[in-house]
Structure formats: structure tokens, C-alpha cells
Amino acid sequence: MKDTKSEHRDQNQNIIFGRNPVIEALKSGRAVEKVLVSSSDGSARQIIAMAKEKGIPIVKTERQALDRIGGGASHQGVAAYVSAYAYAQMDDILAKAQSAGEEPFVIILDGLEDPHNLGAIIRTANLAGAHGVIIPKRRAVGLTGTVAKVSAGAVNYTPVVRVTNMARTIDELKERGMWFVCGDMDGELMYRQNL
């Protein structure tokens, strides 16, 4: 017997929900396959206009259909099918820092499994001026529609690199002259550190 809930969830990994995440995906030039809207009021009009301008199909959809597709996710009457998120390369992050004339500022996450937490950290990294985020390929959440929604569109502007071996990546970055500060729930308060 098939697990239709998990099958439905897997099919929806490339759907983003909510007005702001869809607007940000359209603004960033991300490959959007089609936009689903249940109304044409307020910011939904802006989304429709942006999609039309880019030649992206717009599908008028019942709100209940969006409820079913979202599986309980808050959609605000708007969703978009997008291409799979492309992971960046380490050199992309370093080039971004160099083009800004700044030392690389990278957030490294290990073992993060909750897409809500990853989305929130990407949003925070973007606001803090980080040049990118590094996550492991195994035993951690990847870039999904939930991550995009929680990031409020920041995932379109903050490169995310997925690496096979986190320890080796850290060693390679140290060889390039990067410094590291690590967070530990049981560690000393950061305000007491003399960096």
C-alpha cells in the first residue's frame, strides 16, 4: 500500500507557498514554471502582472485546491511551481565576498533536520550580510518549498552549498585563511569571548 501523504509531500518539494516567497522568486529570476492564484486582490495582482511579464503561465485555482496541495501550509491564496533549487559551489560564495570587497562571512550548519529552522537561518544569514550558507549532503534537511517559505524569499539571494565532508570543508576554508567561531549550547557565553 502506497503512502500517499509522503508521495504527495515529495511531489510538492518544488512548490513555494505564500505571496512574499512567490514575489521574491519572480524578482530574483528563479525558474518559475507556473503560478497558482485563488484571487486577484492586493499583492496577488502584482504577482499576476509579474508572471505575465515573464511569460509564466497563471492558473486560477480554488482556495480548497491550494489547501490540499499545501497539506496545511499557509499559502495566502498563492503558490508557484519552481524548478529544483540549485545549490551553489564554494567558489560562488567566495566570489560573492570578493566582489563585495569583504572577507568571506559564511554560516555553516551541521545536522540541521527541520526545514523551518533552515529557512529561518537562511533568512537571518541574508539579513546579517552572510555571503552564503554551507550544509551537509547527508543527515540534514535540504532546500525545499518549506525552507523557501520560511526564508521569506532569502533563499533566492543567499547561496547554499551542500558538501559531502564538513570537516574537510572547514579544513580547506582554514587553508584559505578563514577564521571560525562555533556555537555550542553548553559553551561559554559569546559576550565573554575575546576574539
VEXGUSE-927015 format. One record per atom (N, C-alpha, C): residue number from 1; residue in three letters; atom name; z, y, x negated. Coordinates in Angstrom, 1 decimal. Layout:
N
   nr  rest  atom      zz      yy      xx
  NUM   ALA    CA       Z       Y       X
...
END
This chain:
195
   nr  rest  atom      zz      yy      xx
    1   MET     N     0.0    -1.2    -0.8
    1   MET    CA     0.0     0.0     0.0
    1   MET     C     0.0     1.2    -0.9
    2   LYS     N    -0.9     2.2    -0.6
    2   LYS    CA    -1.0     3.4    -1.4
    2   LYS     C     0.1     4.4    -1.1
    3   ASP     N     0.5     5.1    -2.1
    3   ASP    CA     1.5     6.2    -1.9
    3   ASP     C     0.7     7.5    -1.7
    4   THR     N     0.4     7.8    -0.4
    4   THR    CA    -0.4     8.9     0.0
    4   THR     C     0.2    10.2    -0.4
    5   LYS     N     1.5    10.3    -0.4
    5   LYS    CA     2.1    11.6    -0.8
    5   LYS     C     1.8    11.9    -2.3
    6   SER     N     2.0    10.9    -3.2
    6   SER    CA     1.8    11.2    -4.6
    6   SER     C     0.3    11.3    -4.9
    7   GLU     N    -0.6    10.6    -4.1
    7   GLU    CA    -2.0    10.8    -4.3
    7   GLU     C    -2.4    12.2    -3.8
    8   HIS     N    -1.9    12.7    -2.7
    8   HIS    CA    -2.2    14.0    -2.2
    8   HIS     C    -1.7    15.0    -3.2
    9   ARG     N    -0.5    14.8    -3.8
    9   ARG    CA     0.0    15.8    -4.8
    9   ARG     C    -0.9    15.8    -6.0
   10   ASP     N    -1.3    14.6    -6.5
   10   ASP    CA    -2.2    14.6    -7.7
   10   ASP     C    -3.5    15.3    -7.4
   11   GLN     N    -4.1    15.2    -6.2
   11   GLN    CA    -5.3    15.9    -5.9
   11   GLN     C    -5.1    17.4    -5.9
   12   ASN     N    -3.9    17.8    -5.6
   12   ASN    CA    -3.6    19.3    -5.4
   12   ASN     C    -3.1    19.9    -6.7
   13   GLN     N    -3.2    19.2    -7.8
   13   GLN    CA    -2.7    19.9    -9.1
   13   GLN     C    -3.6    21.1    -9.4
   14   ASN     N    -4.8    21.1    -8.9
   14   ASN    CA    -5.7    22.3    -9.3
   14   ASN     C    -5.8    23.2    -8.1
   15   ILE     N    -4.8    23.3    -7.3
   15   ILE    CA    -4.8    24.3    -6.2
   15   ILE     C    -3.6    25.2    -6.5
   16   ILE     N    -3.9    26.5    -6.4
   16   ILE    CA    -2.8    27.5    -6.5
   16   ILE     C    -2.6    28.1    -5.1
   17   PHE     N    -1.3    28.4    -4.9
   17   PHE    CA    -0.9    29.0    -3.6
   17   PHE     C    -0.3    30.3    -3.7
   18   GLY     N    -0.5    31.2    -2.8
   18   GLY    CA     0.2    32.5    -2.7
   18   GLY     C    -0.8    33.6    -3.1
   19   ARG     N    -0.6    34.8    -2.6
   19   ARG    CA    -1.5    35.9    -2.7
   19   ARG     C    -1.6    36.4    -4.2
   20   ASN     N    -0.4    36.6    -4.8
   20   ASN    CA    -0.4    37.2    -6.2
   20   ASN     C    -1.0    36.2    -7.2
   21   PRO     N    -0.7    34.9    -7.2
   21   PRO    CA    -1.3    34.0    -8.1
   21   PRO     C    -2.8    33.9    -7.9
   22   VAL     N    -3.3    33.9    -6.7
   22   VAL    CA    -4.8    33.9    -6.5
   22   VAL     C    -5.4    35.2    -7.0
   23   ILE     N    -4.8    36.3    -6.7
   23   ILE    CA    -5.4    37.6    -7.2
   23   ILE     C    -5.4    37.6    -8.7
   24   GLU     N    -4.4    37.1    -9.4
   24   GLU    CA    -4.3    37.1   -10.8
   24   GLU     C    -5.4    36.2   -11.4
   25   ALA     N    -5.6    35.0   -10.7
   25   ALA    CA    -6.6    34.1   -11.2
   25   ALA     C    -8.0    34.7   -11.1
   26   LEU     N    -8.2    35.4   -10.0
   26   LEU    CA    -9.5    36.1    -9.8
   26   LEU     C    -9.7    37.2   -10.8
   27   LYS     N    -8.7    38.0   -11.1
   27   LYS    CA    -8.7    39.1   -12.0
   27   LYS     C    -8.9    38.6   -13.5
   28   SER     N    -8.3    37.5   -13.8
   28   SER    CA    -8.4    37.0   -15.2
   28   SER     C    -9.7    36.4   -15.6
   29   GLY     N   -10.5    36.1   -14.6
   29   GLY    CA   -11.8    35.5   -14.9
   29   GLY     C   -11.7    33.9   -14.9
   30   ARG     N   -10.6    33.4   -14.4
   30   ARG    CA   -10.4    32.0   -14.4
   30   ARG     C   -11.5    31.4   -13.4
   31   ALA     N   -11.9    30.2   -13.7
   31   ALA    CA   -12.9    29.5   -12.9
   31   ALA     C   -12.3    29.1   -11.6
   32   VAL     N   -12.6    29.8   -10.5
   32   VAL    CA   -12.1    29.5    -9.1
   32   VAL     C   -13.3    28.9    -8.4
   33   GLU     N   -13.1    27.7    -7.8
   33   GLU    CA   -14.1    27.0    -7.1
   33   GLU     C   -14.3    27.5    -5.7
   34   LYS     N   -13.2    27.7    -5.0
   34   LYS    CA   -13.3    28.3    -3.6
   34   LYS     C   -11.9    28.8    -3.2
   35   VAL     N   -11.9    29.7    -2.3
   35   VAL    CA   -10.7    30.4    -1.8
   35   VAL     C   -10.5    30.0    -0.3
   36   LEU     N    -9.3    29.6     0.0
   36   LEU    CA    -8.9    29.3     1.4
   36   LEU     C    -8.0    30.4     1.9
   37   VAL     N    -8.4    31.0     3.1
   37   VAL    CA    -7.6    32.0     3.7
   37   VAL     C    -7.4    31.7     5.2
   38   SER     N    -6.2    32.1     5.7
   38   SER    CA    -5.9    31.8     7.1
   38   SER     C    -5.9    33.1     7.9
   39   SER     N    -6.0    34.3     7.2
   39   SER    CA    -6.1    35.6     7.9
   39   SER     C    -6.8    36.5     6.9
   40   SER     N    -7.1    37.7     7.5
   40   SER    CA    -7.8    38.7     6.6
   40   SER     C    -7.1    40.0     6.7
   41   ASP     N    -5.7    39.9     6.7
   41   ASP    CA    -4.9    41.1     6.7
   41   ASP     C    -4.4    41.5     5.3
   42   GLY     N    -4.0    42.7     5.1
   42   GLY    CA    -3.3    43.1     3.9
   42   GLY     C    -4.1    42.7     2.6
   43   SER     N    -3.3    42.1     1.7
   43   SER    CA    -3.9    41.7     0.4
   43   SER     C    -4.9    40.6     0.5
   44   ALA     N    -4.9    39.9     1.7
   44   ALA    CA    -5.9    38.8     1.9
   44   ALA     C    -7.3    39.5     1.9
   45   ARG     N    -7.4    40.7     2.4
   45   ARG    CA    -8.7    41.4     2.4
   45   ARG     C    -9.2    41.6     0.9
   46   GLN     N    -8.2    42.0     0.1
   46   GLN    CA    -8.5    42.2    -1.3
   46   GLN     C    -9.0    40.9    -2.0
   47   ILE     N    -8.4    39.8    -1.7
   47   ILE    CA    -8.7    38.5    -2.2
   47   ILE     C   -10.1    38.2    -1.7
   48   ILE     N   -10.4    38.4    -0.4
   48   ILE    CA   -11.8    38.1     0.1
   48   ILE     C   -12.8    38.9    -0.6
   49   ALA     N   -12.5    40.2    -0.8
   49   ALA    CA   -13.5    41.1    -1.4
   49   ALA     C   -13.7    40.7    -2.9
   50   MET     N   -12.7    40.3    -3.6
   50   MET    CA   -12.8    39.9    -5.0
   50   MET     C   -13.6    38.6    -5.1
   51   ALA     N   -13.3    37.7    -4.2
   51   ALA    CA   -14.1    36.4    -4.2
   51   ALA     C   -15.5    36.6    -3.9
   52   LYS     N   -15.8    37.4    -2.9
   52   LYS    CA   -17.2    37.7    -2.5
   52   LYS     C   -18.0    38.3    -3.7
   53   GLU     N   -17.3    39.3    -4.4
   53   GLU    CA   -17.9    40.0    -5.5
   53   GLU     C   -18.3    39.0    -6.6
   54   LYS     N   -17.5    37.9    -6.8
   54   LYS    CA   -17.7    37.0    -7.8
   54   LYS     C   -18.6    35.8    -7.4
   55   GLY     N   -19.0    35.8    -6.1
   55   GLY    CA   -19.8    34.7    -5.6
   55   GLY     C   -19.0    33.5    -5.3
   56   ILE     N   -17.7    33.6    -5.1
   56   ILE    CA   -16.9    32.4    -4.9
   56   ILE     C   -16.8    32.1    -3.4
   57   PRO     N   -17.1    30.9    -2.9
   57   PRO    CA   -17.0    30.6    -1.5
   57   PRO     C   -15.6    30.8    -0.9
   58   ILE     N   -15.6    31.4     0.3
   58   ILE    CA   -14.4    31.7     1.0
   58   ILE     C   -14.4    30.8     2.3
   59   VAL     N   -13.3    30.0     2.5
   59   VAL    CA   -13.2    29.1     3.6
   59   VAL     C   -12.1    29.6     4.5
   60   LYS     N   -12.5    30.0     5.8
   60   LYS    CA   -11.5    30.3     6.8
   60   LYS     C   -10.8    29.1     7.2
   61   THR     N    -9.4    29.0     7.0
   61   THR    CA    -8.7    27.8     7.2
   61   THR     C    -7.5    28.1     8.2
   62   GLU     N    -7.1    27.1     9.0
   62   GLU    CA    -5.9    27.3     9.8
   62   GLU     C    -4.7    27.2     9.0
   63   ARG     N    -3.7    28.0     9.3
   63   ARG    CA    -2.4    28.0     8.6
   63   ARG     C    -1.8    26.6     8.5
   64   GLN     N    -1.9    25.8     9.5
   64   GLN    CA    -1.3    24.5     9.5
   64   GLN     C    -2.0    23.6     8.5
   65   ALA     N    -3.3    23.8     8.3
   65   ALA    CA    -4.1    23.1     7.3
   65   ALA     C    -3.5    23.4     5.9
   66   LEU     N    -3.3    24.7     5.6
   66   LEU    CA    -2.7    25.1     4.4
   66   LEU     C    -1.3    24.6     4.2
   67   ASP     N    -0.5    24.5     5.3
   67   ASP    CA     0.8    23.8     5.2
   67   ASP     C     0.7    22.4     4.8
   68   ARG     N    -0.3    21.7     5.3
   68   ARG    CA    -0.5    20.3     4.9
   68   ARG     C    -0.9    20.1     3.5
   69   ILE     N    -1.9    21.0     3.1
   69   ILE    CA    -2.4    20.9     1.7
   69   ILE     C    -1.3    21.2     0.7
   70   GLY     N    -0.5    22.2     1.1
   70   GLY    CA     0.6    22.7     0.2
   70   GLY     C     1.8    21.8     0.1
   71   GLY     N     1.9    20.9     1.1
   71   GLY    CA     3.0    20.0     1.1
   71   GLY     C     4.4    20.7     1.1
   72   GLY     N     4.4    21.8     1.8
   72   GLY    CA     5.7    22.6     1.8
   72   GLY     C     5.7    23.8     0.9
   73   ALA     N     4.7    23.9     0.0
   73   ALA    CA     4.7    25.1    -0.9
   73   ALA     C     4.4    26.4    -0.1
   74   SER     N     5.0    27.4    -0.5
   74   SER    CA     4.8    28.7     0.2
   74   SER     C     3.4    29.2    -0.2
   75   HIS     N     2.6    29.4     0.8
   75   HIS    CA     1.2    29.8     0.5
   75   HIS     C     0.8    31.2     0.9
   76   GLN     N     1.6    31.8     1.8
   76   GLN    CA     1.3    33.2     2.3
   76   GLN     C    -0.1    33.3     2.9
   77   GLY     N    -0.6    32.2     3.4
   77   GLY    CA    -1.9    32.2     4.1
   77   GLY     C    -3.1    32.2     3.1
   78   VAL     N    -2.9    31.9     1.8
   78   VAL    CA    -3.9    31.9     0.8
   78   VAL     C    -3.8    30.8    -0.2
   79   ALA     N    -4.9    30.1    -0.5
   79   ALA    CA    -4.8    29.1    -1.6
   79   ALA     C    -6.2    29.2    -2.3
   80   ALA     N    -6.3    28.7    -3.5
   80   ALA    CA    -7.5    28.6    -4.2
   80   ALA     C    -7.6    27.3    -5.0
   81   TYR     N    -8.8    26.7    -4.9
   81   TYR    CA    -9.1    25.6    -5.8
   81   TYR     C    -9.6    26.1    -7.1
   82   VAL     N    -8.9    25.7    -8.2
   82   VAL    CA    -9.3    26.3    -9.5
   82   VAL     C    -9.7    25.1   -10.4
   83   SER     N   -10.4    25.4   -11.5
   83   SER    CA   -10.6    24.4   -12.5
   83   SER     C    -9.3    24.0   -13.2
   84   ALA     N    -9.3    22.9   -13.8
   84   ALA    CA    -8.1    22.5   -14.5
   84   ALA     C    -7.7    23.6   -15.6
   85   TYR     N    -6.5    23.8   -15.7
   85   TYR    CA    -6.0    24.8   -16.7
   85   TYR     C    -6.4    24.3   -18.1
   86   ALA     N    -7.0    25.2   -18.9
   86   ALA    CA    -7.4    24.9   -20.2
   86   ALA     C    -6.2    25.2   -21.2
   87   TYR     N    -5.9    24.3   -22.0
   87   TYR    CA    -4.9    24.5   -23.0
   87   TYR     C    -5.5    25.3   -24.1
   88   ALA     N    -4.8    26.1   -24.7
   88   ALA    CA    -5.3    26.9   -25.9
   88   ALA     C    -5.0    26.1   -27.2
   89   GLN     N    -5.6    26.5   -28.3
   89   GLN    CA    -5.3    26.0   -29.6
   89   GLN     C    -4.3    26.9   -30.3
   90   MET     N    -3.6    26.3   -31.3
   90   MET    CA    -2.6    27.1   -32.0
   90   MET     C    -3.3    28.3   -32.6
   91   ASP     N    -4.5    28.2   -33.1
   91   ASP    CA    -5.2    29.3   -33.7
   91   ASP     C    -5.4    30.4   -32.7
   92   ASP     N    -5.6    30.1   -31.4
   92   ASP    CA    -5.7    31.1   -30.4
   92   ASP     C    -4.5    32.0   -30.3
   93   ILE     N    -3.3    31.4   -30.4
   93   ILE    CA    -2.1    32.2   -30.3
   93   ILE     C    -1.9    33.1   -31.6
   94   LEU     N    -2.2    32.5   -32.7
   94   LEU    CA    -2.1    33.3   -34.0
   94   LEU     C    -3.1    34.4   -34.0
   95   ALA     N    -4.3    34.1   -33.5
   95   ALA    CA    -5.3    35.2   -33.5
   95   ALA     C    -4.9    36.3   -32.5
   96   LYS     N    -4.3    35.9   -31.4
   96   LYS    CA    -3.9    36.9   -30.5
   96   LYS     C    -2.8    37.9   -31.1
   97   ALA     N    -1.9    37.3   -31.9
   97   ALA    CA    -0.9    38.1   -32.5
   97   ALA     C    -1.6    39.0   -33.6
   98   GLN     N    -2.5    38.4   -34.4
   98   GLN    CA    -3.1    39.2   -35.4
   98   GLN     C    -4.0    40.3   -34.8
   99   SER     N    -4.7    40.1   -33.7
   99   SER    CA    -5.5    41.2   -33.1
   99   SER     C    -4.6    42.3   -32.6
  100   ALA     N    -3.4    42.0   -32.2
  100   ALA    CA    -2.4    43.0   -31.8
  100   ALA     C    -1.7    43.7   -32.9
  101   GLY     N    -1.9    43.2   -34.2
  101   GLY    CA    -1.3    43.7   -35.3
  101   GLY     C     0.2    43.4   -35.3
  102   GLU     N     0.6    42.2   -34.8
  102   GLU    CA     2.0    41.9   -34.7
  102   GLU     C     2.3    40.5   -35.3
  103   GLU     N     3.5    40.3   -35.7
  103   GLU    CA     3.9    39.0   -36.2
  103   GLU     C     3.9    38.1   -35.0
  104   PRO     N     3.5    36.8   -35.1
  104   PRO    CA     3.5    35.9   -34.0
  104   PRO     C     4.8    35.7   -33.4
  105   PHE     N     4.8    35.8   -32.0
  105   PHE    CA     6.0    35.5   -31.2
  105   PHE     C     5.7    34.4   -30.3
  106   VAL     N     6.3    33.3   -30.5
  106   VAL    CA     5.9    32.1   -29.7
  106   VAL     C     7.2    31.4   -29.1
  107   ILE     N     7.1    31.0   -27.9
  107   ILE    CA     8.1    30.3   -27.2
  107   ILE     C     7.8    28.8   -27.3
  108   ILE     N     8.7    28.0   -27.9
  108   ILE    CA     8.5    26.5   -28.0
  108   ILE     C     9.5    25.8   -27.1
  109   LEU     N     8.9    24.9   -26.2
  109   LEU    CA     9.7    24.2   -25.2
  109   LEU     C     9.6    22.7   -25.5
  110   ASP     N    10.7    22.0   -25.5
  110   ASP    CA    10.6    20.6   -25.7
  110   ASP     C    11.3    19.9   -24.6
  111   GLY     N    10.7    18.9   -24.0
  111   GLY    CA    11.3    18.1   -22.9
  111   GLY     C    11.5    18.7   -21.6
  112   LEU     N    10.8    19.8   -21.3
  112   LEU    CA    10.9    20.5   -20.0
  112   LEU     C    10.1    19.7   -19.0
  113   GLU     N    10.8    19.3   -17.9
  113   GLU    CA    10.2    18.5   -16.9
  113   GLU     C     9.9    19.1   -15.6
  114   ASP     N    10.6    20.2   -15.3
  114   ASP    CA    10.5    20.9   -14.0
  114   ASP     C     9.4    22.0   -14.0
  115   PRO     N     8.3    21.8   -13.2
  115   PRO    CA     7.3    22.8   -13.2
  115   PRO     C     7.7    24.2   -12.8
  116   HIS     N     8.8    24.3   -12.0
  116   HIS    CA     9.3    25.6   -11.7
  116   HIS     C     9.9    26.3   -12.9
  117   ASN     N    10.6    25.6   -13.7
  117   ASN    CA    11.2    26.1   -14.9
  117   ASN     C    10.1    26.6   -15.9
  118   LEU     N     9.0    25.7   -16.1
  118   LEU    CA     7.9    26.1   -17.0
  118   LEU     C     7.2    27.3   -16.5
  119   GLY     N     7.0    27.4   -15.2
  119   GLY    CA     6.3    28.6   -14.6
  119   GLY     C     7.2    29.9   -14.9
  120   ALA     N     8.5    29.8   -14.7
  120   ALA    CA     9.4    30.9   -14.9
  120   ALA     C     9.4    31.3   -16.3
  121   ILE     N     9.4    30.3   -17.2
  121   ILE    CA     9.4    30.7   -18.7
  121   ILE     C     8.1    31.3   -19.1
  122   ILE     N     7.0    30.8   -18.6
  122   ILE    CA     5.7    31.5   -18.9
  122   ILE     C     5.7    32.9   -18.4
  123   ARG     N     6.2    33.1   -17.2
  123   ARG    CA     6.3    34.5   -16.7
  123   ARG     C     7.1    35.4   -17.6
  124   THR     N     8.3    34.9   -18.0
  124   THR    CA     9.2    35.6   -18.8
  124   THR     C     8.6    35.8   -20.2
  125   ALA     N     7.9    34.8   -20.8
  125   ALA    CA     7.3    34.9   -22.1
  125   ALA     C     6.2    36.0   -22.0
  126   ASN     N     5.5    36.1   -21.0
  126   ASN    CA     4.5    37.1   -20.8
  126   ASN     C     5.1    38.5   -20.8
  127   LEU     N     6.1    38.7   -20.0
  127   LEU    CA     6.8    39.9   -19.9
  127   LEU     C     7.5    40.4   -21.2
  128   ALA     N     7.9    39.4   -22.0
  128   ALA    CA     8.6    39.7   -23.2
  128   ALA     C     7.6    39.9   -24.4
  129   GLY     N     6.4    39.8   -24.1
  129   GLY    CA     5.4    40.0   -25.1
  129   GLY     C     5.0    38.9   -26.1
  130   ALA     N     5.4    37.6   -25.7
  130   ALA    CA     5.1    36.5   -26.5
  130   ALA     C     3.6    36.3   -26.5
  131   HIS     N     3.1    35.8   -27.7
  131   HIS    CA     1.7    35.5   -27.8
  131   HIS     C     1.3    34.2   -27.3
  132   GLY     N     2.3    33.3   -27.0
  132   GLY    CA     1.9    32.0   -26.4
  132   GLY     C     3.2    31.2   -26.3
  133   VAL     N     2.9    30.0   -25.6
  133   VAL    CA     4.0    29.0   -25.4
  133   VAL     C     3.5    27.7   -25.9
  134   ILE     N     4.3    26.9   -26.5
  134   ILE    CA     4.0    25.6   -27.0
  134   ILE     C     4.8    24.5   -26.3
  135   ILE     N     4.1    23.5   -25.8
  135   ILE    CA     4.8    22.4   -25.1
  135   ILE     C     4.3    21.1   -25.6
  136   PRO     N     5.1    20.0   -25.5
  136   PRO    CA     4.7    18.7   -26.0
  136   PRO     C     3.8    18.0   -25.0
  137   LYS     N     2.9    17.1   -25.5
  137   LYS    CA     2.0    16.4   -24.6
  137   LYS     C     2.7    15.3   -23.8
  138   ARG     N     3.8    14.7   -24.3
  138   ARG    CA     4.5    13.7   -23.6
  138   ARG     C     5.9    14.1   -23.2
  139   ARG     N     6.3    13.4   -22.1
  139   ARG    CA     7.7    13.6   -21.6
  139   ARG     C     8.0    15.1   -21.3
  140   ALA     N     7.0    15.7   -20.8
  140   ALA    CA     7.2    17.1   -20.4
  140   ALA     C     6.2    17.5   -19.3
  141   VAL     N     6.5    18.5   -18.5
  141   VAL    CA     5.5    18.9   -17.5
  141   VAL     C     4.4    19.7   -18.1
  142   GLY     N     3.2    19.6   -17.5
  142   GLY    CA     2.0    20.3   -18.0
  142   GLY     C     1.7    21.5   -17.0
  143   LEU     N     0.5    22.0   -17.2
  143   LEU    CA     0.1    23.2   -16.4
  143   LEU     C    -0.4    22.7   -15.0
  144   THR     N     0.3    23.0   -14.0
  144   THR    CA    -0.1    22.6   -12.6
  144   THR     C    -0.1    23.8   -11.7
  145   GLY     N    -0.5    23.5   -10.5
  145   GLY    CA    -0.6    24.6    -9.5
  145   GLY     C     0.8    25.2    -9.2
  146   THR     N     1.8    24.4    -9.3
  146   THR    CA     3.2    24.8    -9.1
  146   THR     C     3.6    25.8   -10.2
  147   VAL     N     3.2    25.4   -11.5
  147   VAL    CA     3.5    26.2   -12.6
  147   VAL     C     2.8    27.6   -12.5
  148   ALA     N     1.6    27.6   -12.0
  148   ALA    CA     0.8    28.8   -11.8
  148   ALA     C     1.5    29.7   -10.8
  149   LYS     N     1.9    29.1    -9.7
  149   LYS    CA     2.5    29.8    -8.6
  149   LYS     C     3.8    30.5    -9.1
  150   VAL     N     4.7    29.7    -9.7
  150   VAL    CA     5.9    30.3   -10.2
  150   VAL     C     5.7    31.3   -11.3
  151   SER     N     4.7    31.1   -12.1
  151   SER    CA     4.4    32.1   -13.2
  151   SER     C     3.9    33.4   -12.6
  152   ALA     N     3.6    33.5   -11.3
  152   ALA    CA     3.1    34.7   -10.7
  152   ALA     C     1.8    35.2   -11.4
  153   GLY     N     1.0    34.2   -11.9
  153   GLY    CA    -0.3    34.6   -12.5
  153   GLY     C    -0.2    34.8   -14.0
  154   ALA     N     1.0    34.8   -14.6
  154   ALA    CA     1.1    35.0   -16.0
  154   ALA     C     0.5    33.8   -16.8
  155   VAL     N     0.3    32.7   -16.2
  155   VAL    CA    -0.3    31.5   -16.9
  155   VAL     C    -1.8    31.9   -17.3
  156   ASN     N    -2.4    32.8   -16.6
  156   ASN    CA    -3.8    33.2   -16.9
  156   ASN     C    -3.8    34.2   -18.1
  157   TYR     N    -2.7    34.7   -18.6
  157   TYR    CA    -2.7    35.6   -19.7
  157   TYR     C    -1.9    35.2   -20.9
  158   THR     N    -1.1    34.1   -20.7
  158   THR    CA    -0.3    33.6   -21.8
  158   THR     C    -0.8    32.3   -22.2
  159   PRO     N    -1.4    32.2   -23.4
  159   PRO    CA    -1.9    30.9   -23.9
  159   PRO     C    -0.8    29.8   -24.0
  160   VAL     N    -1.1    28.6   -23.5
  160   VAL    CA    -0.2    27.5   -23.6
  160   VAL     C    -0.9    26.4   -24.5
  161   VAL     N    -0.2    26.0   -25.5
  161   VAL    CA    -0.7    25.0   -26.4
  161   VAL     C     0.1    23.7   -26.2
  162   ARG     N    -0.6    22.6   -26.1
  162   ARG    CA     0.1    21.3   -26.0
  162   ARG     C    -0.1    20.5   -27.2
  163   VAL     N     1.0    20.1   -27.8
  163   VAL    CA     1.0    19.4   -29.1
  163   VAL     C     1.5    18.0   -29.0
  164   THR     N     1.0    17.1   -29.9
  164   THR    CA     1.4    15.7   -30.0
  164   THR     C     2.8    15.6   -30.6
  165   ASN     N     3.0    16.3   -31.7
  165   ASN    CA     4.2    16.1   -32.5
  165   ASN     C     4.9    17.5   -32.7
  166   MET     N     6.0    17.8   -32.0
  166   MET    CA     6.6    19.1   -32.0
  166   MET     C     7.2    19.4   -33.4
  167   ALA     N     7.8    18.4   -34.0
  167   ALA    CA     8.5    18.6   -35.4
  167   ALA     C     7.4    19.0   -36.4
  168   ARG     N     6.3    18.3   -36.4
  168   ARG    CA     5.2    18.6   -37.3
  168   ARG     C     4.6    20.0   -37.0
  169   THR     N     4.5    20.3   -35.8
  169   THR    CA     4.0    21.7   -35.4
  169   THR     C     5.0    22.7   -36.0
  170   ILE     N     6.2    22.5   -35.8
  170   ILE    CA     7.2    23.5   -36.3
  170   ILE     C     7.1    23.6   -37.8
  171   ASP     N     7.0    22.5   -38.5
  171   ASP    CA     6.8    22.5   -40.0
  171   ASP     C     5.6    23.3   -40.4
  172   GLU     N     4.5    23.0   -39.7
  172   GLU    CA     3.2    23.7   -40.0
  172   GLU     C     3.4    25.2   -39.8
  173   LEU     N     4.1    25.6   -38.7
  173   LEU    CA     4.3    27.1   -38.5
  173   LEU     C     5.2    27.7   -39.5
  174   LYS     N     6.2    26.9   -40.0
  174   LYS    CA     7.1    27.4   -41.1
  174   LYS     C     6.3    27.6   -42.3
  175   GLU     N     5.3    26.7   -42.6
  175   GLU    CA     4.5    26.9   -43.8
  175   GLU     C     3.6    28.2   -43.7
  176   ARG     N     3.3    28.6   -42.5
  176   ARG    CA     2.6    29.8   -42.3
  176   ARG     C     3.5    31.1   -42.3
  177   GLY     N     4.8    30.8   -42.5
  177   GLY    CA     5.7    32.0   -42.7
  177   GLY     C     6.5    32.3   -41.4
  178   MET     N     6.4    31.5   -40.4
  178   MET    CA     7.1    31.8   -39.2
  178   MET     C     8.6    31.5   -39.3
  179   TRP     N     9.4    32.3   -38.7
  179   TRP    CA    10.9    32.0   -38.6
  179   TRP     C    11.2    31.5   -37.2
  180   PHE     N    12.3    30.7   -37.1
  180   PHE    CA    12.6    30.1   -35.8
  180   PHE     C    14.1    30.4   -35.4
  181   VAL     N    14.3    30.6   -34.1
  181   VAL    CA    15.6    30.8   -33.6
  181   VAL     C    15.6    29.8   -32.4
  182   CYS     N    16.6    28.9   -32.4
  182   CYS    CA    16.7    27.9   -31.4
  182   CYS     C    17.9    28.1   -30.4
  183   GLY     N    17.6    27.7   -29.2
  183   GLY    CA    18.7    27.8   -28.2
  183   GLY     C    19.3    26.5   -28.0
  184   ASP     N    20.6    26.5   -27.9
  184   ASP    CA    21.4    25.2   -27.6
  184   ASP     C    22.6    25.6   -26.7
  185   MET     N    22.6    25.0   -25.5
  185   MET    CA    23.7    25.3   -24.6
  185   MET     C    25.1    25.2   -25.2
  186   ASP     N    25.3    24.4   -26.2
  186   ASP    CA    26.6    24.3   -26.8
  186   ASP     C    26.7    25.1   -28.1
  187   GLY     N    25.7    25.9   -28.4
  187   GLY    CA    25.7    26.6   -29.6
  187   GLY     C    26.5    27.9   -29.5
  188   GLU     N    26.5    28.6   -30.7
  188   GLU    CA    27.2    29.9   -30.7
  188   GLU     C    26.5    31.0   -30.0
  189   LEU     N    27.2    31.9   -29.4
  189   LEU    CA    26.5    33.0   -28.7
  189   LEU     C    25.5    33.7   -29.5
  190   MET     N    24.4    34.0   -29.0
  190   MET    CA    23.3    34.7   -29.8
  190   MET     C    23.8    36.1   -30.3
  191   TYR     N    24.6    36.7   -29.6
  191   TYR    CA    25.1    38.1   -30.0
  191   TYR     C    25.9    38.1   -31.2
  192   ARG     N    26.5    36.9   -31.6
  192   ARG    CA    27.3    36.8   -32.8
  192   ARG     C    26.4    36.4   -34.0
  193   GLN     N    25.1    36.2   -33.8
  193   GLN    CA    24.3    35.8   -34.9
  193   GLN     C    23.9    37.0   -35.7
  194   ASN     N    23.8    36.8   -37.0
  194   ASN    CA    23.3    37.9   -37.9
  194   ASN     C    22.0    37.5   -38.5
  195   LEU     N    20.9    37.9   -37.7
  195   LEU    CA    19.6    37.5   -38.1
  195   LEU     C    19.0    38.6   -39.0
END
